[in-house]
Amino acid sequence: MKRFLVILLAAVLIFGTAACGGNGNADSGSETGGDDQITIGYACKNLNDTFQTYLVDSAKEYAEANNINLDVSDAQNDVVRQQDQVNTFISQGVDALIVLPIDTSAASPMTQAAKDAGIPLVYMNTNPYPDGNFPEGTYYVGSIEKQAGEMQAEYIGQLLNGEGNACILQGQLVHEGAVQRSEGVVDKLKELYPNVKVLAQQPGDWQKDMGMTITENWITAYGDIDAIFANNDEMALGAVNALQEAGMTDTLVIGIDGTTGALQAIKEGTLAGSVFQDAEGQAKGAMEIAEKAAKGETVDDQIKWVPFILITPDTVDSFINQ
């Protein structure tokens, strides 16, 4: 009987030690961020858009460097899907939200849902509150969209010596950036180069193939086009393809974003220029604010502006080498 009790006690000690060892490993895991790790829900517009992939990649880099769990969803330009994805993030109890709204007029329900749940919300890249009146607990990181269009107009107007016919390829008009960039082109041309006539403006939904198709139609309708202002690089590159097929290599085309394809086209001389939109600056700025707000730390400003920069053949190498 004594021998049995000794064996039983030894077994208890062995299993007890093993259990303590398991808890020790779990504690070690939490010290590397397991229990303290925050989760940020990232609601993307459409990952078929090259610039959107740049934003996601930069956000992931920040998350990895700062031990953040980043959960990315892709709405594929479907407003209802995006709202559902945001609601799912909220129901899952994420610590913060980053949203790139597809339709700025549809942002209010997402804002209210996040506010009701007490979850900080950072809008990025597309501003749903252009008047600057952001609700408490809501933030914005992006660029002043009209300035990009103004930069395009100043540069191309100068290359045209203030004379010529132009067209504007617009993004989706539910997107604040498309409206503001187009207005920037029109207003700056009127101010500085009134003899540059805008023949047409048409939405190409940010897509390269639509930019090409619309440009083909413009070539048929107008023939003589001296410049095309595109709200993004994808549509600009589509316009370049259409112009090349028509043998119109003297038409000046300019985009916005500074994507790899656009930089290469500027280097080759087929694209007149672009306006650099700082994906890393926007994404990491949004991630930093989301992280601070999630941890209850002070966020100094509700709005963070990231400047645009003009890219020309003279400066393109500095962007390629970044």
C-alpha positions, 0 to 999 in steps of 0.5 A: 500500500505504501509503495502504491501511494509513493508511485501515485504521489510521484505521478502527481508531481510529474504531471503537475510539473508538466502542467506548470511547464505548459503555462510557462510557455503560454506566458512566454508567448503572451510576452511576445505580443500574443495577448497584447496584440491588437487587431485592425480591420482594413476595409479595402475598395478594390485590390484590382487597382494597382495603387490599392495594392501599394496601400495594403502592402505598406499597411502590412509592412507596418503591421509586421514591424509593430506586432499588429494583426491586420485583417484585410477585406476586399469589397471589389468596388461593391458598396454594400459588400464593404458595409457588410465587411465593416459590420463583420469587423465590428462584430468580431471586436477589432480594436480599430478600423481602417476604411477606404470608402468606395462611395463617400456618401455611404460612409455615415452608416459605417461611421455610426456603427464604429462609434456605437461600438466604441471602435476608432475609425480611420478613413484613408485615401478617400475623404468622406468629410471634405468639410473637415468636420470629422465625428469624435473617434474618427480620423482621416489620412490622405492627400488634398486631391484637387492639388493633384489636378492642379499640378497636372494642369500647370505642367501640361499647360506649360508644355502646350504653350497655353494652347490646345485641346484636352480631355479628362479621364475621370475615376468613379464619380462617387469617389471624392478624388475623381471629382476633386482632381478633375476640378483641379485640372479645369479650374487651373486651366481656366486660371493660367491657360484659358486657351487650352480647351477641355473637349470632354470629361468621362469616367473610366472607373480607374481602369486601364481598359476603360481608359483605352476604350474611351480614348479610342472613342475620343479619337474618332469624335475629335481627331485632334487631341493635344493632351489627356489628363487622367485621374490615375495612372492606369487610365493614363496608360490605357490612353497611351495604348489607344494613342499609339495604335492610332499613331498619335504619339505627340499627344501629351498624357499625364496620370496620378499615383506614380505606379511602377508602370507609369514610371517606366512609361515616363522613362520611355517617353510615352507618358508625359508625367504623373503626380506621385501619391505617397502610398507608404505615407498614407498607409503607415500614417493611417496604421499609426493613428489606428494603433494609437487610438486602439491603445488609448494613446493621444492622437494629436490631429484628426486629419493627416495630409500627405503631399502630392509630388509632380513627376517629370522625365527630369525627376523620374529616376529619383522615384524609380530608385525609391 
